[in-house]
Amino acid sequence: MQLKRFSAEFKSKTALEKLKEQNNNIRNSHLYQVYPNKVYTWKNYLMAFETYL
């Protein structure tokens, strides 16, 4: 089984939606067909490096 690869644009889009709390984690995961923990990880990564953006 091949792993899904997500672009940086896709990761940032879902993480920003999570930061804005437009959708909850479960809804994001269903909407974008990713596991909720991935969205959580991307959000934390974005928060950690937001000063560099």
C-alpha positions in Angstrom: 0.0 0.0 0.0 1.4 3.4 -1.0 1.4 6.3 1.4 -0.4 9.5 0.6 1.9 12.5 0.0 0.5 15.9 0.7 1.8 19.2 -0.7 3.0 22.0 1.5 0.1 24.1 0.2 -2.4 21.5 1.2 -0.8 21.1 4.7 -0.8 24.8 5.3 -4.4 25.2 4.1 -5.7 22.6 6.5 -3.5 23.8 9.4 -4.7 27.4 8.9 -8.3 26.3 8.9 -7.7 24.5 12.2 -6.0 27.6 13.7 -9.0 29.7 12.7 -11.2 27.0 14.1 -13.5 27.1 11.1 -13.8 23.4 11.2 -13.1 21.0 14.0 -10.5 18.3 13.7 -12.9 15.5 12.8 -14.6 17.6 10.1 -11.3 18.6 8.6 -10.2 15.0 8.5 -13.4 13.9 6.7 -13.4 16.9 4.4 -9.8 16.4 3.3 -9.6 12.6 3.8 -6.7 12.7 6.3 -6.4 11.4 9.8 -7.2 13.9 12.6 -3.7 13.5 14.1 -2.2 14.7 10.8 -4.1 17.9 10.9 -3.1 18.4 14.6 0.5 17.8 13.7 0.5 20.2 10.8 -1.2 22.8 13.0 1.5 22.5 15.7 4.3 22.6 13.1 2.8 25.8 11.7 2.5 27.4 15.2 6.1 26.5 16.0 7.5 28.1 12.9 5.0 31.0 12.4 7.7 33.5 13.3 9.7 32.5 10.3 6.8 32.9 7.9 
